Amino acid sequence: MVPLLLVLLLVLLLFGAGFAVKILWWVAIAVLILWLIGFAARPTGGSGRWYRW
């Protein structure tokens, strides 16, 4: 019974990690698109940076 529970726990952890990695890829793509839009739409005067860091 214990090995079966361990295998089920491992499958659940791997499925959760795969889902989290997929979400992180979508977040990374969205951030990249926003960065590219901000880079293309930056002001010409001043420092030329559109972000405040």
CHARMM internal coordinates of N, CA and C (Angstrom, degrees):
IC EDIT
DIST 1 N 1 CA 1.4521
DIST 1 CA 1 C 1.5352
ANGL 1 N 1 CA 1 C 111.33
DIST 1 C 2 N 1.3336
ANGL 1 CA 1 C 2 N 116.92
DIHE 1 N 1 CA 1 C 2 N -40.54
DIST 2 N 2 CA 1.4676
ANGL 1 C 2 N 2 CA 120.49
DIHE 1 CA 1 C 2 N 2 CA -178.90
DIST 2 CA 2 C 1.5330
ANGL 2 N 2 CA 2 C 111.59
DIHE 1 C 2 N 2 CA 2 C -64.91
DIST 2 C 3 N 1.3583
ANGL 2 CA 2 C 3 N 119.41
DIHE 2 N 2 CA 2 C 3 N -45.48
DIST 3 N 3 CA 1.4709
ANGL 2 C 3 N 3 CA 117.61
DIHE 2 CA 2 C 3 N 3 CA 177.63
DIST 3 CA 3 C 1.5343
ANGL 3 N 3 CA 3 C 113.03
DIHE 2 C 3 N 3 CA 3 C -60.04
DIST 3 C 4 N 1.3292
ANGL 3 CA 3 C 4 N 116.60
DIHE 3 N 3 CA 3 C 4 N -36.64
DIST 4 N 4 CA 1.4529
ANGL 3 C 4 N 4 CA 119.53
DIHE 3 CA 3 C 4 N 4 CA 178.23
DIST 4 CA 4 C 1.5275
ANGL 4 N 4 CA 4 C 110.89
DIHE 3 C 4 N 4 CA 4 C -63.57
DIST 4 C 5 N 1.3308
ANGL 4 CA 4 C 5 N 116.79
DIHE 4 N 4 CA 4 C 5 N -42.17
DIST 5 N 5 CA 1.4596
ANGL 4 C 5 N 5 CA 120.54
DIHE 4 CA 4 C 5 N 5 CA 177.76
DIST 5 CA 5 C 1.5286
ANGL 5 N 5 CA 5 C 111.19
DIHE 4 C 5 N 5 CA 5 C -65.00
DIST 5 C 6 N 1.3274
ANGL 5 CA 5 C 6 N 116.77
DIHE 5 N 5 CA 5 C 6 N -38.45
DIST 6 N 6 CA 1.4618
ANGL 5 C 6 N 6 CA 119.76
DIHE 5 CA 5 C 6 N 6 CA 178.39
DIST 6 CA 6 C 1.5339
ANGL 6 N 6 CA 6 C 111.58
DIHE 5 C 6 N 6 CA 6 C -65.40
DIST 6 C 7 N 1.3136
ANGL 6 CA 6 C 7 N 117.02
DIHE 6 N 6 CA 6 C 7 N -40.15
DIST 7 N 7 CA 1.4674
ANGL 6 C 7 N 7 CA 120.62
DIHE 6 CA 6 C 7 N 7 CA 178.19
DIST 7 CA 7 C 1.5278
ANGL 7 N 7 CA 7 C 110.36
DIHE 6 C 7 N 7 CA 7 C -65.79
DIST 7 C 8 N 1.3376
ANGL 7 CA 7 C 8 N 116.42
DIHE 7 N 7 CA 7 C 8 N -42.82
DIST 8 N 8 CA 1.4597
ANGL 7 C 8 N 8 CA 119.67
DIHE 7 CA 7 C 8 N 8 CA 178.24
DIST 8 CA 8 C 1.5250
ANGL 8 N 8 CA 8 C 111.25
DIHE 7 C 8 N 8 CA 8 C -64.07
DIST 8 C 9 N 1.3182
ANGL 8 CA 8 C 9 N 117.15
DIHE 8 N 8 CA 8 C 9 N -38.65
DIST 9 N 9 CA 1.4598
ANGL 8 C 9 N 9 CA 120.67
DIHE 8 CA 8 C 9 N 9 CA 177.14
DIST 9 CA 9 C 1.5266
ANGL 9 N 9 CA 9 C 110.95
DIHE 8 C 9 N 9 CA 9 C -65.26
DIST 9 C 10 N 1.3281
ANGL 9 CA 9 C 10 N 117.04
DIHE 9 N 9 CA 9 C 10 N -41.05
DIST 10 N 10 CA 1.4626
ANGL 9 C 10 N 10 CA 121.06
DIHE 9 CA 9 C 10 N 10 CA 178.11
DIST 10 CA 10 C 1.5285
ANGL 10 N 10 CA 10 C 111.01
DIHE 9 C 10 N 10 CA 10 C -63.45
DIST 10 C 11 N 1.3233
ANGL 10 CA 10 C 11 N 117.39
DIHE 10 N 10 CA 10 C 11 N -43.15
DIST 11 N 11 CA 1.4656
ANGL 10 C 11 N 11 CA 121.19
DIHE 10 CA 10 C 11 N 11 CA 178.19
DIST 11 CA 11 C 1.5208
ANGL 11 N 11 CA 11 C 109.91
DIHE 10 C 11 N 11 CA 11 C -62.66
DIST 11 C 12 N 1.3208
ANGL 11 CA 11 C 12 N 117.54
DIHE 11 N 11 CA 11 C 12 N -42.22
DIST 12 N 12 CA 1.4593
ANGL 11 C 12 N 12 CA 121.03
DIHE 11 CA 11 C 12 N 12 CA 179.32
DIST 12 CA 12 C 1.5250
ANGL 12 N 12 CA 12 C 111.23
DIHE 11 C 12 N 12 CA 12 C -63.93
DIST 12 C 13 N 1.3314
ANGL 12 CA 12 C 13 N 117.73
DIHE 12 N 12 CA 12 C 13 N -41.38
DIST 13 N 13 CA 1.4613
ANGL 12 C 13 N 13 CA 121.11
DIHE 12 CA 12 C 13 N 13 CA 178.65
DIST 13 CA 13 C 1.5256
ANGL 13 N 13 CA 13 C 111.39
DIHE 12 C 13 N 13 CA 13 C -65.49
DIST 13 C 14 N 1.3355
ANGL 13 CA 13 C 14 N 117.50
DIHE 13 N 13 CA 13 C 14 N -42.85
DIST 14 N 14 CA 1.4567
ANGL 13 C 14 N 14 CA 120.65
DIHE 13 CA 13 C 14 N 14 CA 179.92
DIST 14 CA 14 C 1.5199
ANGL 14 N 14 CA 14 C 111.25
DIHE 13 C 14 N 14 CA 14 C -66.91
DIST 14 C 15 N 1.3350
ANGL 14 CA 14 C 15 N 117.47
DIHE 14 N 14 CA 14 C 15 N -38.39
DIST 15 N 15 CA 1.4604
ANGL 14 C 15 N 15 CA 120.34
DIHE 14 CA 14 C 15 N 15 CA 177.45
DIST 15 CA 15 C 1.5265
ANGL 15 N 15 CA 15 C 110.22
DIHE 14 C 15 N 15 CA 15 C -65.67
DIST 15 C 16 N 1.3231
ANGL 15 CA 15 C 16 N 117.28
DIHE 15 N 15 CA 15 C 16 N -41.74
DIST 16 N 16 CA 1.4629
ANGL 15 C 16 N 16 CA 121.34
DIHE 15 CA 15 C 16 N 16 CA 178.44
DIST 16 CA 16 C 1.5151
ANGL 16 N 16 CA 16 C 111.63
DIHE 15 C 16 N 16 CA 16 C -64.99
DIST 16 C 17 N 1.3313
ANGL 16 CA 16 C 17 N 117.34
DIHE 16 N 16 CA 16 C 17 N -39.96
DIST 17 N 17 CA 1.4620
ANGL 16 C 17 N 17 CA 120.82
DIHE 16 CA 16 C 17 N 17 CA 178.97
DIST 17 CA 17 C 1.5264
ANGL 17 N 17 CA 17 C 110.43
DIHE 16 C 17 N 17 CA 17 C -67.16
DIST 17 C 18 N 1.3169
ANGL 17 CA 17 C 18 N 117.21
DIHE 17 N 17 CA 17 C 18 N -40.01
DIST 18 N 18 CA 1.4583
ANGL 17 C 18 N 18 CA 120.35
DIHE 17 CA 17 C 18 N 18 CA 177.80
DIST 18 CA 18 C 1.5176
ANGL 18 N 18 CA 18 C 111.92
DIHE 17 C 18 N 18 CA 18 C -63.74
DIST 18 C 19 N 1.3203
ANGL 18 CA 18 C 19 N 116.70
DIHE 18 N 18 CA 18 C 19 N -40.48
DIST 19 N 19 CA 1.4605
ANGL 18 C 19 N 19 CA 120.83
DIHE 18 CA 18 C 19 N 19 CA 178.29
DIST 19 CA 19 C 1.5256
ANGL 19 N 19 CA 19 C 110.33
DIHE 18 C 19 N 19 CA 19 C -66.12
DIST 19 C 20 N 1.3388
ANGL 19 CA 19 C 20 N 117.51
DIHE 19 N 19 CA 19 C 20 N -41.31
DIST 20 N 20 CA 1.4639
ANGL 19 C 20 N 20 CA 121.11
DIHE 19 CA 19 C 20 N 20 CA 179.61
DIST 20 CA 20 C 1.5257
ANGL 20 N 20 CA 20 C 110.83
DIHE 19 C 20 N 20 CA 20 C -65.30
DIST 20 C 21 N 1.3204
ANGL 20 CA 20 C 21 N 117.38
DIHE 20 N 20 CA 20 C 21 N -39.83
DIST 21 N 21 CA 1.4618
ANGL 20 C 21 N 21 CA 120.56
DIHE 20 CA 20 C 21 N 21 CA 179.43
DIST 21 CA 21 C 1.5278
ANGL 21 N 21 CA 21 C 110.44
DIHE 20 C 21 N 21 CA 21 C -65.64
DIST 21 C 22 N 1.3320
ANGL 21 CA 21 C 22 N 116.78
DIHE 21 N 21 CA 21 C 22 N -38.79
DIST 22 N 22 CA 1.4553
ANGL 21 C 22 N 22 CA 120.05
DIHE 21 CA 21 C 22 N 22 CA 178.29
DIST 22 CA 22 C 1.5286
ANGL 22 N 22 CA 22 C 110.17
DIHE 21 C 22 N 22 CA 22 C -64.14
DIST 22 C 23 N 1.3218
ANGL 22 CA 22 C 23 N 118.00
DIHE 22 N 22 CA 22 C 23 N -42.72
DIST 23 N 23 CA 1.4667
ANGL 22 C 23 N 23 CA 121.72
DIHE 22 CA 22 C 23 N 23 CA 177.48
DIST 23 CA 23 C 1.5236
ANGL 23 N 23 CA 23 C 109.86
DIHE 22 C 23 N 23 CA 23 C -62.32
DIST 23 C 24 N 1.3332
ANGL 23 CA 23 C 24 N 117.27
DIHE 23 N 23 CA 23 C 24 N -42.17
DIST 24 N 24 CA 1.4634
ANGL 23 C 24 N 24 CA 120.06
DIHE 23 CA 23 C 24 N 24 CA -179.69
DIST 24 CA 24 C 1.5235
ANGL 24 N 24 CA 24 C 111.62
DIHE 23 C 24 N 24 CA 24 C -64.33
DIST 24 C 25 N 1.3305
ANGL 24 CA 24 C 25 N 118.16
DIHE 24 N 24 CA 24 C 25 N -34.85
DIST 25 N 25 CA 1.4635
ANGL 24 C 25 N 25 CA 120.51
DIHE 24 CA 24 C 25 N 25 CA 176.17
DIST 25 CA 25 C 1.5170
ANGL 25 N 25 CA 25 C 110.91
DIHE 24 C 25 N 25 CA 25 C -63.14
DIST 25 C 26 N 1.3496
ANGL 25 CA 25 C 26 N 117.12
DIHE 25 N 25 CA 25 C 26 N -43.20
DIST 26 N 26 CA 1.4686
ANGL 25 C 26 N 26 CA 120.03
DIHE 25 CA 25 C 26 N 26 CA 179.27
DIST 26 CA 26 C 1.5235
ANGL 26 N 26 CA 26 C 110.73
DIHE 25 C 26 N 26 CA 26 C -65.06
DIST 26 C 27 N 1.3462
ANGL 26 CA 26 C 27 N 117.27
DIHE 26 N 26 CA 26 C 27 N -38.79
DIST 27 N 27 CA 1.4703
ANGL 26 C 27 N 27 CA 120.81
DIHE 26 CA 26 C 27 N 27 CA 177.82
DIST 27 CA 27 C 1.5328
ANGL 27 N 27 CA 27 C 109.66
DIHE 26 C 27 N 27 CA 27 C -64.19
DIST 27 C 28 N 1.3300
ANGL 27 CA 27 C 28 N 117.00
DIHE 27 N 27 CA 27 C 28 N -42.92
DIST 28 N 28 CA 1.4655
ANGL 27 C 28 N 28 CA 120.64
DIHE 27 CA 27 C 28 N 28 CA 179.98
DIST 28 CA 28 C 1.5341
ANGL 28 N 28 CA 28 C 111.08
DIHE 27 C 28 N 28 CA 28 C -63.39
DIST 28 C 29 N 1.3145
ANGL 28 CA 28 C 29 N 117.51
DIHE 28 N 28 CA 28 C 29 N -40.06
DIST 29 N 29 CA 1.4684
ANGL 28 C 29 N 29 CA 120.71
DIHE 28 CA 28 C 29 N 29 CA 178.36
DIST 29 CA 29 C 1.5248
ANGL 29 N 29 CA 29 C 110.35
DIHE 28 C 29 N 29 CA 29 C -65.22
DIST 29 C 30 N 1.3412
ANGL 29 CA 29 C 30 N 117.25
DIHE 29 N 29 CA 29 C 30 N -41.57
DIST 30 N 30 CA 1.4682
ANGL 29 C 30 N 30 CA 120.22
DIHE 29 CA 29 C 30 N 30 CA 179.59
DIST 30 CA 30 C 1.5287
ANGL 30 N 30 CA 30 C 110.76
DIHE 29 C 30 N 30 CA 30 C -64.40
DIST 30 C 31 N 1.3284
ANGL 30 CA 30 C 31 N 117.06
DIHE 30 N 30 CA 30 C 31 N -41.47
DIST 31 N 31 CA 1.4690
ANGL 30 C 31 N 31 CA 120.20
DIHE 30 CA 30 C 31 N 31 CA 179.00
DIST 31 CA 31 C 1.5248
ANGL 31 N 31 CA 31 C 110.52
DIHE 30 C 31 N 31 CA 31 C -65.68
DIST 31 C 32 N 1.3089
ANGL 31 CA 31 C 32 N 117.26
DIHE 31 N 31 CA 31 C 32 N -39.84
DIST 32 N 32 CA 1.4703
ANGL 31 C 32 N 32 CA 120.46
DIHE 31 CA 31 C 32 N 32 CA 177.98
DIST 32 CA 32 C 1.5240
ANGL 32 N 32 CA 32 C 111.32
DIHE 31 C 32 N 32 CA 32 C -62.45
DIST 32 C 33 N 1.3273
ANGL 32 CA 32 C 33 N 117.31
DIHE 32 N 32 CA 32 C 33 N -42.58
DIST 33 N 33 CA 1.4588
ANGL 32 C 33 N 33 CA 120.69
DIHE 32 CA 32 C 33 N 33 CA 179.02
DIST 33 CA 33 C 1.5225
ANGL 33 N 33 CA 33 C 110.40
DIHE 32 C 33 N 33 CA 33 C -64.06
DIST 33 C 34 N 1.3384
ANGL 33 CA 33 C 34 N 117.25
DIHE 33 N 33 CA 33 C 34 N -44.00
DIST 34 N 34 CA 1.4644
ANGL 33 C 34 N 34 CA 119.99
DIHE 33 CA 33 C 34 N 34 CA 177.74
DIST 34 CA 34 C 1.5239
ANGL 34 N 34 CA 34 C 111.59
DIHE 33 C 34 N 34 CA 34 C -62.59
DIST 34 C 35 N 1.3265
ANGL 34 CA 34 C 35 N 116.90
DIHE 34 N 34 CA 34 C 35 N -39.35
DIST 35 N 35 CA 1.4677
ANGL 34 C 35 N 35 CA 120.25
DIHE 34 CA 34 C 35 N 35 CA 179.49
DIST 35 CA 35 C 1.5266
ANGL 35 N 35 CA 35 C 110.40
DIHE 34 C 35 N 35 CA 35 C -65.39
DIST 35 C 36 N 1.3303
ANGL 35 CA 35 C 36 N 116.96
DIHE 35 N 35 CA 35 C 36 N -42.37
DIST 36 N 36 CA 1.4627
ANGL 35 C 36 N 36 CA 120.03
DIHE 35 CA 35 C 36 N 36 CA 178.83
DIST 36 CA 36 C 1.5170
ANGL 36 N 36 CA 36 C 111.76
DIHE 35 C 36 N 36 CA 36 C -65.00
DIST 36 C 37 N 1.3441
ANGL 36 CA 36 C 37 N 117.33
DIHE 36 N 36 CA 36 C 37 N -39.61
DIST 37 N 37 CA 1.4653
ANGL 36 C 37 N 37 CA 119.97
DIHE 36 CA 36 C 37 N 37 CA 177.16
DIST 37 CA 37 C 1.5180
ANGL 37 N 37 CA 37 C 109.79
DIHE 36 C 37 N 37 CA 37 C -63.83
DIST 37 C 38 N 1.3195
ANGL 37 CA 37 C 38 N 117.16
DIHE 37 N 37 CA 37 C 38 N -44.34
DIST 38 N 38 CA 1.4575
ANGL 37 C 38 N 38 CA 120.40
DIHE 37 CA 37 C 38 N 38 CA 178.87
DIST 38 CA 38 C 1.5166
ANGL 38 N 38 CA 38 C 112.25
DIHE 37 C 38 N 38 CA 38 C -65.25
DIST 38 C 39 N 1.3101
ANGL 38 CA 38 C 39 N 117.48
DIHE 38 N 38 CA 38 C 39 N -35.45
DIST 39 N 39 CA 1.4587
ANGL 38 C 39 N 39 CA 121.09
DIHE 38 CA 38 C 39 N 39 CA 178.19
DIST 39 CA 39 C 1.5248
ANGL 39 N 39 CA 39 C 110.65
DIHE 38 C 39 N 39 CA 39 C -67.42
DIST 39 C 40 N 1.3273
ANGL 39 CA 39 C 40 N 116.98
DIHE 39 N 39 CA 39 C 40 N -39.41
DIST 40 N 40 CA 1.4662
ANGL 39 C 40 N 40 CA 120.64
DIHE 39 CA 39 C 40 N 40 CA -179.22
DIST 40 CA 40 C 1.5251
ANGL 40 N 40 CA 40 C 111.67
DIHE 39 C 40 N 40 CA 40 C -74.87
DIST 40 C 41 N 1.3411
ANGL 40 CA 40 C 41 N 117.41
DIHE 40 N 40 CA 40 C 41 N -29.32
DIST 41 N 41 CA 1.4629
ANGL 40 C 41 N 41 CA 120.84
DIHE 40 CA 40 C 41 N 41 CA -175.14
DIST 41 CA 41 C 1.5265
ANGL 41 N 41 CA 41 C 112.29
DIHE 40 C 41 N 41 CA 41 C -102.05
DIST 41 C 42 N 1.3172
ANGL 41 CA 41 C 42 N 117.94
DIHE 41 N 41 CA 41 C 42 N 19.31
DIST 42 N 42 CA 1.4632
ANGL 41 C 42 N 42 CA 119.46
DIHE 41 CA 41 C 42 N 42 CA -177.27
DIST 42 CA 42 C 1.5318
ANGL 42 N 42 CA 42 C 110.93
DIHE 41 C 42 N 42 CA 42 C -70.60
DIST 42 C 43 N 1.3141
ANGL 42 CA 42 C 43 N 115.76
DIHE 42 N 42 CA 42 C 43 N 152.08
DIST 43 N 43 CA 1.4713
ANGL 42 C 43 N 43 CA 118.20
DIHE 42 CA 42 C 43 N 43 CA -179.39
DIST 43 CA 43 C 1.5260
ANGL 43 N 43 CA 43 C 111.28
DIHE 42 C 43 N 43 CA 43 C -70.60
DIST 43 C 44 N 1.3197
ANGL 43 CA 43 C 44 N 115.44
DIHE 43 N 43 CA 43 C 44 N 151.29
DIST 44 N 44 CA 1.4642
ANGL 43 C 44 N 44 CA 119.60
DIHE 43 CA 43 C 44 N 44 CA -178.46
DIST 44 CA 44 C 1.5227
ANGL 44 N 44 CA 44 C 111.29
DIHE 43 C 44 N 44 CA 44 C -83.39
DIST 44 C 45 N 1.3198
ANGL 44 CA 44 C 45 N 117.70
DIHE 44 N 44 CA 44 C 45 N -29.95
DIST 45 N 45 CA 1.4648
ANGL 44 C 45 N 45 CA 119.88
DIHE 44 CA 44 C 45 N 45 CA -178.60
DIST 45 CA 45 C 1.5176
ANGL 45 N 45 CA 45 C 111.77
DIHE 44 C 45 N 45 CA 45 C -90.27
DIST 45 C 46 N 1.3294
ANGL 45 CA 45 C 46 N 115.79
DIHE 45 N 45 CA 45 C 46 N 168.33
DIST 46 N 46 CA 1.4660
ANGL 45 C 46 N 46 CA 119.95
DIHE 45 CA 45 C 46 N 46 CA 177.42
DIST 46 CA 46 C 1.5034
ANGL 46 N 46 CA 46 C 112.33
DIHE 45 C 46 N 46 CA 46 C 76.75
DIST 46 C 47 N 1.3017
ANGL 46 CA 46 C 47 N 115.00
DIHE 46 N 46 CA 46 C 47 N -145.13
DIST 47 N 47 CA 1.4682
ANGL 46 C 47 N 47 CA 118.91
DIHE 46 CA 46 C 47 N 47 CA -176.80
DIST 47 CA 47 C 1.5142
ANGL 47 N 47 CA 47 C 112.32
DIHE 46 C 47 N 47 CA 47 C -77.56
DIST 47 C 48 N 1.3418
ANGL 47 CA 47 C 48 N 116.80
DIHE 47 N 47 CA 47 C 48 N -20.44
DIST 48 N 48 CA 1.4570
ANGL 47 C 48 N 48 CA 119.66
DIHE 47 CA 47 C 48 N 48 CA 178.76
DIST 48 CA 48 C 1.5094
ANGL 48 N 48 CA 48 C 112.37
DIHE 47 C 48 N 48 CA 48 C 87.03
DIST 48 C 49 N 1.3287
ANGL 48 CA 48 C 49 N 117.80
DIHE 48 N 48 CA 48 C 49 N 1.50
DIST 49 N 49 CA 1.4671
ANGL 48 C 49 N 49 CA 119.68
DIHE 48 CA 48 C 49 N 49 CA 178.34
DIST 49 CA 49 C 1.5153
ANGL 49 N 49 CA 49 C 109.04
DIHE 48 C 49 N 49 CA 49 C -97.38
DIST 49 C 50 N 1.3150
ANGL 49 CA 49 C 50 N 117.51
DIHE 49 N 49 CA 49 C 50 N 135.98
DIST 50 N 50 CA 1.4642
ANGL 49 C 50 N 50 CA 121.45
DIHE 49 CA 49 C 50 N 50 CA 179.29
DIST 50 CA 50 C 1.5188
ANGL 50 N 50 CA 50 C 111.07
DIHE 49 C 50 N 50 CA 50 C -94.85
DIST 50 C 51 N 1.3204
ANGL 50 CA 50 C 51 N 117.69
DIHE 50 N 50 CA 50 C 51 N -13.12
DIST 51 N 51 CA 1.4706
ANGL 50 C 51 N 51 CA 120.45
DIHE 50 CA 50 C 51 N 51 CA 178.96
DIST 51 CA 51 C 1.5241
ANGL 51 N 51 CA 51 C 108.91
DIHE 50 C 51 N 51 CA 51 C -101.76
DIST 51 C 52 N 1.3127
ANGL 51 CA 51 C 52 N 117.94
DIHE 51 N 51 CA 51 C 52 N 167.09
DIST 52 N 52 CA 1.4497
ANGL 51 C 52 N 52 CA 121.52
DIHE 51 CA 51 C 52 N 52 CA -171.90
DIST 52 CA 52 C 1.5304
ANGL 52 N 52 CA 52 C 113.45
DIHE 51 C 52 N 52 CA 52 C -109.65
DIST 52 C 53 N 1.3354
ANGL 52 CA 52 C 53 N 120.11
DIHE 52 N 52 CA 52 C 53 N 13.90
DIST 53 N 53 CA 1.4581
ANGL 52 C 53 N 53 CA 119.48
DIHE 52 CA 52 C 53 N 53 CA -179.87
DIST 53 CA 53 C 1.4971
ANGL 53 N 53 CA 53 C 109.76
DIHE 52 C 53 N 53 CA 53 C -76.19
END
COOR INIT
IC SEED 1 N 1 CA 1 C
IC BUILD
